[in-house]
Amino acid sequence: MSLAVEITDTFEELRDTVARLHSELTRYELVIWTAGNVSARVPGHDLMVIKPSGVSYDELNADTMVVTDLYGEVVHGDLAPSSDTAAHAYVYRHMPEVGGVVHTHSTYATAWAAVGEPIPCVLTMIADEFGGEIPVGPFAMIGDDSIGRGIVETLRSSRSPAVLMRNHGPFTVGRTARDAVKAAVMVEDVAKTVHIASALGRPEPLSEQDVDRLYARYQNVYGQQGEK
């Protein structure tokens, strides 16, 4: 594949970052085999870095990461990009504030997607990170930008960085790829907790006012300045 862009140190650093972030998906048991992917927008370019398709997580490194344009065309890399590339690319084209996208088939979040139910906002952690219930997106076939369309349509009317794509699994977005990975870890954790709580009884949703206050505090006050 001939290069359409000059691969600079910035690209190499981002390829290394994206490769390393995939280890977080296995660390938190959010994926099995070769399923799932992390991507990152290349700052200042209409490009993204994404995992190659069907490659073992043990084999991922900076050199195996693929650089594509925002229509999924490969501009650097020897491997075919993820089968979800078109979905990621659509998100980047239509949500300029997004710098990272993650997809997993994590067990509990995917179970909610399978039954087509949003995860209700019954925990302070859900209010903090997701700003309300975690919504369900429409069913869409894999391979083209249909999934991306469903992600964008759903998240545009929500504060949540996560969407449960019906009969498929969770997709998360963030200002950076690390932020999107964090959201993927947290959506699985709350999906599990709410499932267990629902088996014990009927969890009570937080009031809208409390959700707003918790979300504002976590997004603007919690943690060290400039970090989340």
C-alpha positions as CSV (number, residue, x, y, z in Angstrom):
1,M,0.0,0.0,0.0
2,S,1.5,3.3,-1.0
3,L,1.5,6.0,1.6
4,A,-1.0,8.9,1.2
5,V,0.5,10.7,4.2
6,E,3.9,11.2,5.7
7,I,4.1,9.1,8.8
8,T,5.6,11.3,11.5
9,D,6.6,10.7,15.2
10,T,3.0,11.9,16.1
11,F,1.5,9.0,14.1
12,E,4.0,6.5,15.6
13,E,3.2,7.7,19.1
14,L,-0.6,7.4,18.5
15,R,-0.2,4.0,17.0
16,D,1.7,2.9,20.1
17,T,-1.0,4.4,22.3
18,V,-3.8,2.7,20.5
19,A,-2.0,-0.7,20.6
20,R,-1.4,-0.4,24.3
21,L,-5.0,0.6,25.0
22,H,-6.1,-2.7,23.6
23,S,-4.4,-4.4,26.5
24,E,-6.9,-2.6,28.8
25,L,-9.8,-4.5,27.0
26,T,-8.2,-7.8,27.9
27,R,-7.2,-6.7,31.3
28,Y,-10.8,-5.9,32.2
29,E,-12.1,-8.9,30.4
30,L,-14.2,-6.9,28.0
31,V,-13.3,-9.0,24.9
32,I,-12.6,-12.5,23.8
33,W,-10.5,-14.0,21.0
34,T,-10.1,-11.2,18.4
35,A,-13.4,-9.4,19.0
36,G,-13.5,-5.7,19.8
37,N,-11.4,-2.7,18.8
38,V,-10.0,0.7,19.8
39,S,-9.5,3.6,17.4
40,A,-8.2,7.2,17.8
41,R,-8.5,10.3,15.6
42,V,-5.2,11.7,14.4
43,P,-5.1,15.3,15.6
44,G,-4.9,17.8,12.8
45,H,-5.7,15.2,10.1
46,D,-8.8,13.6,8.7
47,L,-7.3,10.2,9.7
48,M,-7.7,7.6,12.4
49,V,-5.6,4.7,13.8
50,I,-7.5,1.4,14.4
51,K,-6.9,-2.2,15.2
52,P,-6.4,-4.7,12.3
53,S,-9.1,-7.2,11.6
54,G,-8.9,-10.7,13.2
55,V,-5.5,-10.3,14.8
56,S,-4.8,-11.8,18.2
57,Y,-4.5,-9.3,21.0
58,D,-1.1,-10.9,21.9
59,E,0.2,-9.9,18.5
60,L,-0.9,-6.2,18.6
61,N,1.8,-3.5,18.6
62,A,2.4,-0.1,17.1
63,D,3.5,-1.7,13.8
64,T,0.3,-3.7,13.4
65,M,-2.0,-0.7,13.8
66,V,-3.6,0.6,10.7
67,V,-4.0,4.3,9.6
68,T,-7.1,5.0,7.5
69,D,-8.9,8.1,6.3
70,L,-12.3,9.0,7.7
71,Y,-14.0,6.9,5.0
72,G,-12.1,3.8,6.0
73,E,-9.5,3.8,3.2
74,V,-6.1,2.5,4.3
75,V,-3.3,5.1,4.0
76,H,-0.7,3.3,6.1
77,G,-0.3,-0.3,7.3
78,D,0.1,-3.8,5.8
79,L,-3.0,-5.3,7.4
80,A,-6.7,-4.9,6.7
81,P,-8.4,-2.7,9.3
82,S,-11.1,-3.8,11.7
83,S,-14.5,-4.8,10.3
84,D,-15.9,-1.9,12.3
85,T,-13.8,0.7,10.6
86,A,-16.7,2.2,8.6
87,A,-18.6,2.7,11.9
88,H,-15.7,4.4,13.6
89,A,-15.1,6.6,10.6
90,Y,-18.7,7.7,10.4
91,V,-18.6,8.7,14.1
92,Y,-15.4,10.8,13.5
93,R,-16.9,12.5,10.5
94,H,-20.1,13.5,12.2
95,M,-18.9,14.0,15.8
96,P,-15.9,16.3,15.6
97,E,-15.6,16.4,19.4
98,V,-14.8,12.7,19.5
99,G,-11.2,11.6,19.6
100,G,-11.6,8.0,20.4
101,V,-14.0,5.1,19.8
102,V,-14.2,1.7,21.4
103,H,-16.3,-1.4,20.7
104,T,-16.5,-4.5,22.9
105,H,-18.7,-7.5,23.4
106,S,-18.5,-7.3,27.2
107,T,-20.8,-9.8,28.8
108,Y,-23.2,-7.7,30.9
109,A,-23.5,-4.7,28.6
110,T,-24.0,-6.9,25.6
111,A,-26.8,-8.8,27.6
112,W,-28.6,-5.4,28.0
113,A,-28.1,-4.8,24.2
114,A,-29.5,-8.3,23.5
115,V,-32.8,-7.5,25.3
116,G,-32.9,-4.0,23.9
117,E,-33.2,-2.2,27.2
118,P,-31.3,0.9,28.3
119,I,-29.4,0.7,31.6
120,P,-31.4,2.9,34.0
121,C,-29.6,5.6,36.0
122,V,-29.9,4.0,39.4
123,L,-26.3,4.6,40.6
124,T,-24.2,7.7,41.3
125,M,-21.5,6.2,39.0
126,I,-24.0,6.1,36.1
127,A,-24.9,9.7,36.7
128,D,-21.3,10.7,37.0
129,E,-20.0,9.1,33.8
130,F,-23.0,8.8,31.6
131,G,-25.3,11.7,32.7
132,G,-28.4,9.6,32.7
133,E,-29.5,6.2,31.4
134,I,-27.2,4.4,29.0
135,P,-29.3,4.3,25.8
136,V,-30.0,1.6,23.2
137,G,-29.2,2.2,19.6
138,P,-30.9,0.5,16.6
139,F,-29.9,-2.9,15.1
140,A,-27.5,-2.5,12.2
141,M,-25.5,-4.8,10.0
142,I,-21.8,-5.0,10.3
143,G,-19.5,-3.9,7.4
144,D,-20.8,-0.5,6.3
145,D,-21.5,2.8,8.1
146,S,-25.0,1.6,9.3
147,I,-23.7,1.0,12.9
148,G,-22.0,4.4,12.9
149,R,-25.2,6.1,11.9
150,G,-27.0,4.4,14.7
151,I,-24.3,5.5,17.2
152,V,-24.4,9.1,16.1
153,E,-28.2,9.3,16.0
154,T,-28.5,7.9,19.5
155,L,-25.7,9.8,21.2
156,R,-26.7,13.2,19.7
157,S,-29.7,13.1,22.0
158,S,-27.8,11.9,25.1
159,R,-25.0,12.9,27.4
160,S,-23.8,9.3,27.5
161,P,-20.5,8.4,26.0
162,A,-21.8,4.8,25.6
163,V,-24.5,3.3,23.4
164,L,-25.8,-0.3,23.5
165,M,-26.3,-1.2,19.9
166,R,-29.2,-3.6,19.8
167,N,-28.3,-7.3,19.4
168,H,-24.6,-6.4,19.1
169,G,-22.9,-4.7,22.0
170,P,-21.6,-1.5,23.5
171,F,-19.8,1.3,21.6
172,T,-18.2,4.1,23.6
173,V,-16.7,7.5,22.6
174,G,-14.5,10.0,24.3
175,R,-12.4,13.1,23.9
176,T,-9.5,10.7,23.6
177,A,-9.1,7.0,23.0
178,R,-8.2,6.5,26.7
179,D,-11.5,8.3,27.7
180,A,-13.4,5.9,25.4
181,V,-11.7,2.9,27.0
182,K,-12.6,4.2,30.4
183,A,-16.2,4.5,29.4
184,A,-16.1,0.9,28.1
185,V,-14.8,-0.4,31.4
186,M,-17.4,1.6,33.3
187,V,-20.4,0.6,31.2
188,E,-19.6,-3.1,31.8
189,D,-19.2,-2.5,35.5
190,V,-22.5,-0.7,35.9
191,A,-24.3,-3.1,33.6
192,K,-23.3,-6.0,35.9
193,T,-24.2,-4.1,39.1
194,V,-27.6,-3.1,37.8
195,H,-28.3,-6.6,36.6
196,I,-27.5,-8.0,40.1
197,A,-29.6,-5.2,41.7
198,S,-32.5,-6.1,39.5
199,A,-32.4,-9.7,40.6
200,L,-32.5,-8.5,44.2
201,G,-35.4,-6.1,43.8
202,R,-36.4,-3.0,41.9
203,P,-33.7,-0.4,41.7
204,E,-35.0,3.2,42.0
205,P,-33.8,5.7,39.4
206,L,-32.1,8.8,40.7
207,S,-34.0,12.1,40.3
208,E,-33.2,14.2,37.2
209,Q,-32.0,17.0,39.5
210,D,-29.6,14.7,41.4
211,V,-28.3,13.3,38.1
212,D,-27.6,16.8,36.8
213,R,-25.8,17.7,40.0
214,L,-23.7,14.5,40.1
215,Y,-22.8,14.8,36.4
216,A,-21.7,18.4,36.7
217,R,-19.6,17.7,39.8
218,Y,-17.9,14.7,38.2
219,Q,-17.2,16.3,34.9
220,N,-16.0,19.6,36.2
221,V,-14.8,19.2,39.8
222,Y,-13.7,15.6,40.4
223,G,-10.1,14.6,40.1
224,Q,-7.0,16.6,39.3
225,Q,-7.4,19.7,37.2
226,G,-6.9,18.8,33.5
227,E,-7.3,15.1,34.1
228,K,-10.2,12.7,34.3
